[in-house]
Amino acid sequence: MADADDFGGGESGASDTYPAQCSSLRKNGHVMIKERPCKIVEMSTSKTGKHGHAKVHMVGIDIFTGRKYEDICPSTHNMNVPNVNRKDYQVVNVDEGFAHLMDDNGDVKEDLKIPE
């Protein structure tokens, strides 16, 4: 009976993705295609067919690798959308293989290793 109280690992409750209806997605937005976070570069919608659903054809570029992915989804179905945050930094200094970066608030980040 002790297993009833075992909740496993704890998390903050935040999710990496959230659901959104296919028809609400837009070009230059983000979507998960084949479990990869992608930026939508092309999007087209077909007319309602014999079985009643319009289809959305999406082409996306993986935001980390640059690979192209495609997916077709009924317009009324949900797809996962990644939570994407963009933050700009200014290079302040490069020292011993690490870049020193400063954000808009003046906070300095010194743990970015420069690839060889």
C-alpha positions in Angstrom: 0.0 0.0 0.0 3.0 2.3 0.3 3.1 2.6 -3.5 -0.1 4.6 -3.4 1.8 7.6 -2.0 4.8 7.4 -4.4 4.4 10.2 -6.8 7.7 9.8 -8.6 9.7 12.8 -9.7 8.4 16.3 -9.2 8.3 19.0 -11.8 7.3 22.7 -11.9 4.2 21.9 -13.9 5.4 23.9 -16.9 5.1 22.3 -20.3 7.5 22.5 -23.2 4.5 22.6 -25.6 0.8 23.6 -25.7 -1.9 22.4 -28.0 -3.3 24.7 -30.8 -5.8 24.0 -33.6 -4.1 23.5 -37.0 -6.3 26.2 -38.6 -5.0 28.8 -36.1 -1.3 28.3 -37.0 0.3 30.8 -39.2 3.4 31.2 -41.4 6.5 32.3 -39.4 4.9 30.7 -36.3 6.2 27.6 -34.5 4.9 24.0 -34.4 6.2 20.6 -33.4 6.6 18.4 -36.6 7.8 14.8 -36.0 8.7 15.7 -32.4 11.0 18.6 -33.5 10.4 22.3 -32.9 10.0 24.0 -36.3 9.4 27.5 -37.7 6.6 27.3 -40.3 7.9 28.5 -43.7 5.1 27.3 -46.0 1.5 26.6 -45.2 -1.5 25.8 -47.4 -5.1 24.6 -46.8 -7.0 22.2 -49.0 -10.7 22.3 -49.5 -13.1 20.1 -47.5 -13.0 16.7 -49.1 -15.3 13.7 -49.3 -14.8 12.9 -45.7 -15.5 16.4 -44.4 -12.2 17.8 -43.1 -10.0 20.4 -44.8 -6.3 19.5 -44.6 -3.5 21.9 -43.7 -0.1 21.2 -45.3 2.9 22.7 -43.4 6.5 22.9 -44.2 8.8 23.8 -41.3 12.5 24.3 -40.6 13.9 22.8 -37.4 15.0 25.7 -35.2 18.1 23.9 -34.0 19.4 21.8 -37.0 17.9 23.7 -40.0 16.4 20.4 -41.4 13.1 20.7 -43.4 10.1 18.8 -42.2 6.6 18.4 -43.7 3.2 17.4 -42.1 -0.4 17.3 -43.2 -3.1 17.6 -40.5 -6.9 18.0 -40.5 -7.6 21.7 -39.8 -9.8 20.9 -36.8 -7.2 18.7 -35.1 -4.7 20.0 -32.5 -1.0 20.1 -32.9 1.7 20.9 -30.3 3.3 24.3 -30.4 6.6 24.7 -28.6 7.1 27.5 -26.0 9.8 29.5 -27.8 11.6 32.5 -26.2 14.1 34.6 -28.0 16.7 36.7 -26.1 19.3 39.0 -27.7 22.7 39.3 -26.3 25.7 41.6 -27.1 29.2 40.2 -27.1 31.3 42.1 -24.5 34.5 40.0 -24.5 36.0 36.7 -25.5 38.4 35.1 -23.0 39.9 31.6 -22.8 37.4 30.1 -25.2 34.3 31.6 -23.6 32.2 34.4 -24.8 31.1 37.1 -22.3 27.6 38.2 -23.3 25.3 41.0 -21.9 21.6 41.1 -22.2 19.3 44.2 -22.4 19.1 44.4 -18.6 22.9 44.6 -18.2 23.2 41.0 -16.8 26.4 39.3 -18.0 26.5 35.6 -19.1 30.0 34.1 -19.1 29.3 30.4 -19.6 29.0 30.2 -23.4 31.9 28.1 -24.8 33.0 29.1 -28.3 33.2 26.1 -30.7 36.6 25.5 -32.3 
